[in-house]
């Protein structure tokens, strides 16, 4: 097992719940297994995952375990609850090697009978005035997207509803609109927003309430706008969310959940209970993005996913084997992830 650090500049600053960041720092993981070298990525995002230092320590400890034991021992040494990004890095490298050894792309390693060339993806539009928001959605639609996610919650409910209404009037009924409140609303604000967003045909709102309010999210369901939970999955087990009937949609980030395998398992569990899975990233480099794409590709009839995030980076670890055209992302059909480990350069 080999671990190399990297730091990549963002094309523009990224505002998180804790800070505004201008670069993404993490680790490339390589692991030899079954005669193949697999590559993985651990790019922690504090607030969602462990810190960069904790991730580094987790991978260092895992490398020590790998020197004397097998991959099962390494996986057991990496706790998905405490070091999910580190576990994601190793698990991705292991799966990449496994799929290469079996001669299949990673998504077919998950679902052997599945064949998927493209996965639908959404465009994300930040906070802005009604006109600015509508202009941004129009540009996304012109670029081929038919699903757009609008950031809400920083303004008043009145202002956010006005923004969504302006977008809907501008682009018509043929574009799916989603909203992401990042837990900003109270129960009363969320109910008011849902009542007014339903006539505008908003598909769902991500994280309308604080992360721990599963009962409040459950009460919002069934009123014309779906409830999608994202941040809640950081603090609550998915089983707790499903048992509480708190979501219509689960936003699954493999790098937050401890690896592509965990995300795929949770997607299937959600589907069994009538909850839709949507796969997204945390603004990662190409290895993690493509791993998330394979998870999405393994899910039949998956809704548009938040995977078209490569343009948020000013530089990357390797050439991107995917393209985004007409609102969908191509899925690599070569073995494993479809990324040559020799082309992954941490110092790129």
N, C-alpha and C positions, 0 to 999 in steps of 0.2 A: 504494500500500500504506500503510495507516494502522495504527499500533500504540498501544493504550492500556493502561495498567496497571490492575490491580484487586487488592483483597484482601477475602476473604470469611471471616467467622467460622465456625468449626465449631460444631455443636450440642453436641458433647462432644469432649474432646481425643482426638487420634489418635496412638497409639504406633507409631512406625516403628522400623526397625533401628537408627537413629542417635539419634533424639530423639522427644520427644512434642510435637506441634504443635497449636496452637489455631486456626490460620487457614490458608487456602489462598490463595497469592498467585500471580498470573500476568499474562497479557496477552491482550487481545482483538485479533485481527488482522482487518482488512477489506481486501478486494482486489477491484478492478473488473476484470471479465474477460467478454468476449463480451456486453457490454451489461448485465451483471448485477453486483450487489455480493454477494460471498460473505463469510461470517463464519467465523472459526476461533478456536480457543482454545489457548493455550500455558500450561499450569499445571505447571511443573516440580516434581518431588518428589525432592530430593537423596537419593542412594542407589539410586534407580531411573533418574533422568534427570540432566541437568546442573543446576547451581545456578540460582537465580533471576537472579543477576547475569550468568552465562554465557548464559542464555536471552535476556536483554535485549540483550546485545551481539550475539548471533547474529541477532536480529530487526532490530536497528539496521543491521547490515551488509547483511542481506537487503533492507531498505528502500532502501538506497543502490543496490544492484544493480537493484532493481525500477524505480528512477527512470530508468535508462538502458537496461534490457534487458527481456526477456520472462519469462514464468513459468518456462520451462525453465532460464534462467540463475539465477533465484532458487532453484529446487529444487536445482540443482547447487551453489549456494553454501552450502546447509544440509546438513551432514553428519549422517546419521541416527545414526551411532555416537557423535558428540561432542555434538550439540545436538538430541536427538530431540524434546524438547518444542517447541522453536522450529520445527523442521521440521513437526511435527504441526500447529501453529497455522497456518502458511501453507498447507500441503497441504490442510487442512480447508476453509479459505476458498476455495481454488482449486476444489476438488471441489464445494463448495456452489454456486459460480457456474456451473460446467459443467453440473451437474444441473439447475439452474434454466433455463439456456439451452436445454437439451434437453427441458425440460418434464416431468421425471420426478423422483420422490423419489430420494434418493441411493442407496438400496440397489438400485433398478432401474437406475441408471447403471452399477453394478457388474455386475448380472445382469438384462439387459433382459426376459427371459421370466419372471422371478420375481415372485410376488405374495405378500406376507406382511403380515398385520394385527397379529400379536402374536409376541413372542419370550419363551420361558420364562426365568425368572430364579430365582436361589436367594436365600435369606435367609442372613445371616452371623451367627453366634453367637459371642461372645467367650469368653474364659477365665472359668471360674467353678466352683463346686462341682458335683458330680453333680446335685443337686437344682436348683440355679440354672440349670444348662445345660439340663436337661430342661424346666424351666418356660419358658425362653426359646424352645426349639424348639416346645413346645406352643402358645405364643402365635403363633409364625410359622405353624404349621399351621392354627390357627384363623383366621388372616388370609388363608389360601388357598394358602400355599406348600406344595409337595410335595417340595422339595429344600432341604436346609439344610447349610451348611458350618460346621464346628466348629473353632475355633482350638485347636490342641494344641501341645505342645513346651515350654511354660513349666514344666509339672509333670513328675513322673516318668511313665514309661510305664505303670506300674501305675495311677496316678491317672487318666491320660488314658483308658486302657481302661475304667476304672470309670465315667468320665463318659459315654463312648459307650454302654456297656452300659445304663446307666440311661436314656439317651435312647431307645435301641432298645426297651427294655421298656415305656417310657411311651407311645411313639407307634406301635409295631407295625411291620409290614413294608412298609406302603404309602408310607413316606416315604424318599426317597433321602438318604443321609447321606454327606457328604464331610468330609475333615479337612485342615487346613492347618498343617504343622509349621514352615514358614519356615526350613527348613534346620537345625533344632535337634538332630537325632539323629545319632549315630554309626551306622556300618553295623550293628553288633550290636544297638543299640537299635531301629533301623528294622526289622530282620528280626524281632525279638521282637514289636514293635508290629504288624507286618503279619500274623504268625502268629495273633495274638490278635484282630485286627480283622476278619480274613476271615470267621469264623463270625458276626460281627455285621453282615455284608453292607454293609461300607463300600465305596462305589463307587471312590473313589481318595483318595490322600493327596497334597496339593500339597507339593512341595519337601521330601521327607523328609530329604534329606542336603544337605550344603553344595553351593554352586552349581557348583564345579568338578569334583565327583565324578560324572562321567557314567558311568563304568564301574560304580560302586556302584549307581547308579539302574538301570542295565541289569540287574544281577544281581537286583534286587528284583522285577522284572517277572515275571508269570506265576505268582504265588503267591496268587491269589485277591483281591488288592487292587490296583487300578490305580495307576500312577505318573504324576503330573502335574507338569510342570516349569514354573516361573514365574520365580523370581529367576535361574535359570540362563540365561534368555534375555537377561538384561542383559549378562552377561559372555561368553556363547558365541553364535556364530551359530546360527541355527536349523538350517542344513545340518549343522553339527557334531552337534547333538542328534539329528537324524534319522539321520545316518550311524552314530551310536553305538547306535542302537536303545534309547535311554535313557528313552523316555516312551511312555505310552499316550495321554496327553492333553497338549496345549500350551495354557497360559494366555496368551492374547494380549491385551496392553494396547496399543491403537493409539498412545497418547501416549508410550509407552516405545519403540515400534518405528519412530517417525518418521512416522506418519500413518495414516489409515484405509486408503489404498491399499496400503501395505506390509502391514498386518495382514490385509487380505483376500487378498492374494497368498500370504502365509504360511499362512493357513487352508486354501486350496486345495492348496498343496503338502503340508501335513500330511495332508489327506484322501487324497491320492493314495498316501501311504505307510501308510495304515491307522491314522493317529493322529488322535484327535478334537480339534477346536479348540473352545475355550471363550473367549469374549470378556469382558473385565472392564475396570474403570476403576482409577484411582489416587485416588479421591475427588475428582472434578473438578466444575467448574461445568457448567451445563446444555448448553452448546455441545459440549463434549467428550463428555459422557455420551450425547447424542443421536447424535453422530457414531459412537461405539462401537456404539450400538444399530443403526444402519444397517448397519454391518459384520456384526453378528450376523444381521440380517434377510436379508442376501444369502447366507447359508450355509444350504442346505436341511437340514432335520432337525437343526438345531443343538441341542446339549444346553443345559440351563439355564445361563445366563450371569450373571456378577456385575455387573449393571448397575443394580440397584435401590439406588443409593447416594445419591440426592438428599437423603434425610432426614438425612444426616450434616452438611449445611450449614445454618446458621441463616439465611442469606440467599443469594440467587442472582443471576445476571447478567440473567435474563429469565424470563418465565413458562415453565414446563415444559410442552411440548405433549404429554407422555406421561402415562399413568396405569398404575399397577400394580394388577391385579385378578386374584384367584385364581392367584397365582404366575406371571403373565405380564405383560409390558409392551407397551402399545400402540405401534405404529410409525406415525409421521406419514406421511400419504399425499400431502401437498402437495409442491410441487417443492423440490428441494435437501434441506437438513436439516429443513425444516419450521419454521424459526425466522426471524422477521422481524428483519433486522439493525437496523432502527430501534428495536426493543424491547430490544436488548442494551445495557444500561447499565453500564459498568465501575464507576461510582460507586454502584451499587445497594446 
